[in-house]
């Protein structure tokens, strides 16, 4: 069976009809660039933390999720989202050098291993000295969030 240059039987039938009527058929020769109108989306974060930020837990961190969180960050800079990953060192796609953790660091999201949620995420500092310590931890090596742990969540690798 010969393959058709058309994507559907209907397109092929219409092309045949146009030709039978003497119309020169030019199929998909042009590309039209257009803007997709903005739309408002909604998002239900997994957990509200005591400091008013949100924690999103992720086993898989798919491209749609990453795009959504970048859109949230851009349109709602007042909202702070932190990620707790089942495995933060998973590549964002097969063969990539970028891991979930490094993607977060690149886009200025805090992250941790879900089995090692930082204490300061759960119990925000009460006084100015503790706040300064927590800010230093948050703004320092983002991977330091992996090291400050709460008791095990009981999750398996």
N, C-alpha and C positions, 0 to 999 in steps of 0.2 A: 504494500500500500504506500503510495507516495505521500510525503509529508507536505502539509500546506503552510504557506507563509502567514496564514491568518490564525488568530488565537481561538476562533470558534467557528462552528459550522454556520452560524448566522452571518458572521462577517464574510465568510466565503460565498454564501448565497447572495448577499447584497452586492458584493464585488462583481459577481457573475451577471447579476441583473444590470448593474451600472454599465458594464461592458456591452451587454446586449443592446442597450439603449444608446450606445455611441459615446458614453462618458468615459474619459480617460481616468483610470483608477490609480490613485496615488495613496497608498496605504501606509499610515504611520510614518510619514516622511518629516513631519514637523514635531517640535517639542514646545509646549506652552508652559512657561514658568508662571506660577501663581502663588499667592500668599494664602496660607490656611488661617482662617480667622481664629483669633484667640478664643479659648474657651476656659471656663472656670472648672477646675477639678476639685475633688474633695479627697481627704486622706484621713484615715483613722489610725493614729500612732498606737503602737502596742501598749506602752506603759507611760503614765505621767509620773515623773520623779518629784521628790520633795522640793527641789529648787525651781520647779516650773518647767524644766526641760523635759524632753521625751526620750524614751529609749525604744528603739526598734530592734527586734531580734530577727536574725536572718540565718537560715541554713544556706539557701541559695540567694545570690545577690545578682539578679538578672538585669540585663541592659535596660528594660523598662523601669525597673525599680531605681536604678542609678539615675536615669533621666528624670524620673519623678522627683527624686530628692534634690537634684540640682535645680529643678523648677521651683520647688518649695523654698529652697535657700535663696534663690533670686527674688522671688515674689514676696516672701515673708521673712526678711532678715531678722525679725523679732523672735522667730521660733528657733529654738535650739534643739536639734535632733542628734542623739548619740546612738551608735550601733553596737550591739552585742552579737558577735558572730559565732556560729558553731565551730567554724575553722577560719580564722581571719587570714590565714596564709594560703587560702585557695585562690588560684588564678581566676581573673574575671572571665576568661574564656580559655579553652584548651590551647596551650602553647604560649600564652601571654606571660610576660614577666611581671605584669601588674597584678598584685593580689588585692583582695578586698581591703586589707589594712592599708596598703600603699595608695589605693584609690582614695580612701577616706583622708589620708594625710595630705594628698595632693589637693583635695577639695575642701580642706579645713573642717572635717567632721571628726569628732572624737569617736574612738572605737575601743573595744576590748574583746577578749575571749569571753564567751557567755559563761564559762565555768570560773571566770576570775573577774567578776564585776567589781570595779573600784569602790572602796568604802565611801569616798567623797561624792560619788554619784548618788549613793543611797542616803547618806547622812551629811548634808551640806554643812560646811563650817559655821560655827555659831559666832565666833569673834573675828575681828579684823586680822589678827595674826594667822588664824587658821585659814581665813579666806585668801590671804596672800600666799600661803603654802599651797593651797589647792590651785590657785591661778598659776603658780609656778609649775606645778605638776601638769596642768592642762596645757600650758603653752610650751612646755619643754618637749622632750622626746615623747611623741604621741604614744609610742609603744610602752611608755612607762605605765599607761593605764592597764596594761596586761599584768604587771607585776604586783599591783596593790589589789589584794583579793578579799573577797568575802568568803564565808564557808561555801564549800562546793554546792553547786546547784543540782548535783546528782545526774547531770547529763553525761551521756556516753559519747566518746569520739565518733 
